[in-house]
Amino acid sequence: MMFIAEFGPWYISYDVSRILPSVCPTKVVCERDDDQFCQFCVYCKELNIPHFPDMVFPKNILNLKHANGACINFNPLDALKRVSSRVQAIEVSCAEAWQESRPDAEKKKQNFDWTFSTDYKGTLSDKIVVEPTDETINFEILKQKDQILFYHDLTLFEDELHDHGISKLSVKIRVMPSYWYVLLRYFLRVDDVLVRSHETRMFHMLNTNYVLREFTAKESTARDLNRVMPSYWYVLLRYFLRVDDVLVRSHETRMFHMLNSNYVLREFTAKESTARDLNMPTTQMKEADDVIPFLPLKHKCVNLVLNNGANIAAMCGFTLSMRTYSQGSRTVSTYLVQKGSSQNVVAVKVKNLFKMQHGLGWPHTLRVAQGNEALLKLDRTLEQQNSCEITPPSGLTFNINSPPSTRYTKWTDGCGVRVRNVTMNDEGRWRLTANGSNKLTGWTELFVEESKTSYSASPISLQDGQTEAKIELTTLENSYCLVKKPFAESSLVPGQCSVTLDRTTRAIQGVWNVQLGLPGQIVELELQRQITVETRELQNSEMEDIRTIFVQKNMTFTIMCRASISLSYCWFQHPNGTQYTPGRLETDDQLFWYTGENLQVGDCGISFAHVTSEDAGKWTCHMGPREQLGVEIIDSVLLRVTGPLAANKKEVVANIGGSATLFCHTANGNRPLEYCRFLSPTFVGIRVDQSVSESR
């Protein structure tokens, strides 16, 4: 979908598209020696990275073109070109634990930025000159409540980093009566490791001959962020309503508290406007923050939430006060709610403060399959630690430095334990206590599951031409899976093992090999799923009788089928049921390859390097018309593996007194003969040539 808006001398347009496919949908076309490539192959040729983000929107493009020909463009391909293929890869938070559980495993170094970090600032045409300046963007102008003429938000690419965070590049544009403003933002979060932001802002005032561009890069480790001492906390509770072209409404409650103060500021605002009064395209407002600042205020009130029992009259007519005191080993909080002259007192007693705080155990819950390992620890290290006590569900407490059996060994420099060969008796709460200058305690709830060693399921049947087909490869709960489809590269699927196909074809049918990562189980479960694709079959009526091909043993042979229409794919089925999809000949040791001019002219051919006696029998070729989904043309060929010369039929039926025709020809096509002689069952030789006819 293309949208174009005009703003003074600027023509602003954007296009949106579907996600980039994970494989080449037109392999035969893209392998020709011309410049016709699908989007997937264009990305493969242009980018020097091993794989692409989970979601790339190849045609999500924002374009700003000036009347003089200057152009500013934002597209995902140029952004991914800025991803480094020679950088030290960031490790996920669980990498150390994974390596600890596999001490003999080799740690592979991946010199590829799998987070897809990019410093892309947009694509500029040759007519644009970039110069340094001290001028900055006036953000006060951006805060003014002017009419929004045009707004849109485009996602260029996004990746969930195998459930370890988020990597996203998006671009937003806002056009006002006197200026336009663009924000290109790359945001990265690797859970418990790193946060990174690259932002490019472009600002242009009408009737000026330049665009201000500002680039900022921010980054921090998760550890450094946790070290920052908070000076305040802030809460925003928001209700947002947008009825397209009718109404926009917002109710917001904000709470703000400064450290070391004894009160909390609470502010409630209600805003509302009809679409006509707002005079802006509400259907294009994807985020609440983009429209709320421009709504007229309908109602507002501010009050104080007080600590230590102090009361101040609230503008909204009620106050909330809190007192906290100790009662023995318990902490008691009393909340006083006052409205007018009436009061309500609610006492909250915390009987187990440690339980409320969840302790310091890591992880809080852990699922492990029988026979595998469990890794438990405290998520903080105690200074001057002199002992680490472990209490399993059985209740027997022991020091990790002197465990009761070899199943238990010390893990990490702090207080941690590695439990080998986990059994059902290990299920329950494990308590870890570090003693030293202070005392730290935490626990982990351990759940033990039955180990899965095999999995079987019935074949999966799909309909040819089906769009957005979701294939559930297993019913087992899993963390990830590695899927190897026929004639395709392996793909890693985070979370539940399922694959969504843009469109099903017979090319994807066959055996899919799946490696399943199960929770609590170190070794992946290997399984196979049989995929079948059903089509409406059209028998090729051009040949009344089945064709027969004669091939000499150990020779190269070719099976050729033809259709009178353009094809989108073709494949062959061996007499034993094996399926072959021919591809381009690339190596000398290749077993089979495509033969023919191309699929567009209806040629469906396959050549094999060597023929054996097992190849004899009925072959079928399956051809998919380019303009008809769900329809497949089928032709049959009988392959006979013979010597250099073979009879057309092994048995000929004839009547006494009637005529009979015996026919022999060469294998591997027609070849010239020096002579032709037949030997009867009574060993009488008959020599024939072109001079012998029915009358002579």
LINPE-V555473 format. One record per backbone hydrogen bond with DSSP energy under -0.5 kcal/mol. NH is the residue of the N-H (numbers start at 1). CO is the residue of the C=O. Records with the same first field share a line. If there is no record, write none. Layout:
NH: CO, CO
This chain:
3: 14
5: 12
7: 10
10: 7
11: 65
12: 5, 10
13: 63
14: 3
15: 61
16: 1
20: 56
30: 26
31: 27
32: 29
34: 32
37: 35
42: 38
43: 39
44: 40
45: 41
46: 42
47: 43
55: 158
56: 54
57: 156
58: 56
60: 57
61: 15, 59
62: 74
63: 13
64: 72
65: 11
66: 70
67: 9
69: 66
72: 64
73: 123
74: 62
79: 75
80: 76
81: 77
82: 79
83: 80
89: 110
93: 191
95: 92
98: 94
99: 95
100: 96
101: 97
102: 98, 99
105: 102
108: 106
110: 108
111: 109
112: 110
113: 84
114: 112
116: 113
123: 73
124: 122
125: 71
128: 125
131: 129
139: 137
141: 138
142: 138
143: 139
144: 140, 141
146: 144
149: 147, 175
150: 175
152: 173
154: 171
156: 154, 169
157: 169
158: 55
159: 167
163: 160
164: 160, 161
165: 160
166: 189
167: 159
168: 187
169: 157
170: 185
171: 154
172: 183
173: 152
174: 181
175: 150
176: 174, 179
177: 147
180: 204
181: 174
182: 202
183: 172
184: 200
185: 170, 183
186: 198
187: 168, 185
188: 196
189: 166
190: 194
191: 164, 189
193: 190
194: 190
195: 220
196: 188
197: 218
198: 186
199: 216
200: 184
201: 214
202: 182
203: 212
204: 180
206: 178
208: 205
212: 203
214: 201
216: 199
218: 197
220: 195
222: 193
225: 221
226: 222
227: 223
228: 224, 225
233: 257
235: 255
237: 253
238: 236
239: 251
241: 249
243: 247
244: 242
246: 243
247: 243
248: 273
249: 241
250: 271
251: 239
252: 269
253: 237
254: 267
255: 235
256: 265
257: 233
259: 231
261: 258
264: 305
265: 256
266: 303
267: 254
268: 301
269: 252
270: 299
271: 250
272: 296
273: 248
275: 246
278: 274
279: 275
280: 275
282: 280
284: 281
285: 282
286: 284
290: 287
291: 288
292: 288
293: 289
294: 291
295: 292
298: 270
299: 270
301: 268
303: 266
305: 264
306: 304, 320
307: 262
308: 322
309: 322
310: 307
315: 302
317: 314
319: 338
320: 304
321: 336
322: 306
323: 334
325: 332
327: 330
330: 327
331: 350
332: 325, 330
333: 348
334: 323
335: 346
336: 321
337: 335, 344
338: 319, 336
339: 342
340: 317
342: 339
344: 337
346: 335
348: 333
349: 347
350: 331, 348
351: 349
356: 352
357: 353
358: 355
359: 354
360: 441
361: 358
362: 377
366: 445
368: 366, 447
369: 520
370: 449
371: 422
372: 369
374: 419
376: 374, 417
377: 362
378: 415
379: 360
382: 380
385: 382
386: 435
387: 435
389: 433
390: 398
391: 431
392: 390, 396
395: 392
397: 395
398: 390
400: 388
402: 399
403: 400
408: 405
409: 418
411: 416
416: 414
417: 376
418: 409
419: 374, 417
420: 407, 418
422: 372
426: 423
427: 424
428: 446
430: 444
431: 391
432: 442
433: 389
434: 440
435: 387
436: 438
437: 383
440: 434
442: 432
444: 430
445: 364
446: 428, 444
447: 366, 445
449: 368
453: 451
460: 530
461: 459
462: 532
464: 534
465: 504
466: 463
468: 502
469: 501
470: 468
471: 469, 499
472: 470
473: 471, 497
474: 497
479: 517
480: 517
481: 493
482: 515
483: 481, 491
484: 513
485: 483
488: 485
491: 483
493: 481
494: 492
495: 479
498: 496
499: 471
501: 469, 499
504: 466
508: 505
509: 506
510: 531
512: 510, 529
513: 484, 511
514: 527
515: 482
516: 514, 525
517: 480
518: 516
521: 518
525: 516
526: 524
527: 514
529: 512
531: 510, 529
532: 460, 530
534: 462, 532
536: 630
537: 535
538: 632
539: 537
540: 634
541: 539
543: 540
544: 542
547: 636
549: 638
551: 549, 640
553: 642
554: 611
555: 552
557: 608
559: 606
560: 558
561: 604
563: 602
567: 599
568: 624
569: 624
571: 622
572: 580
573: 620
574: 578
577: 574
580: 572
582: 580
590: 587
593: 607
594: 583
595: 605
601: 598
602: 599
603: 598
604: 561
605: 595
606: 559
607: 593
608: 557
609: 591
611: 555
615: 612
616: 613
617: 639
619: 617, 637
620: 573
621: 635
622: 571
623: 633
624: 569
625: 623, 631
626: 566
628: 625
631: 628
632: 536
633: 623
634: 538
635: 621
637: 619
638: 547
639: 617, 637
640: 549, 638
642: 551, 640
646: 665
648: 663
658: 655
662: 660
665: 646
667: 644
668: 550
676: 688
678: 686
680: 678, 684
683: 680
685: 683
686: 678
688: 676
692: 689
693: 691
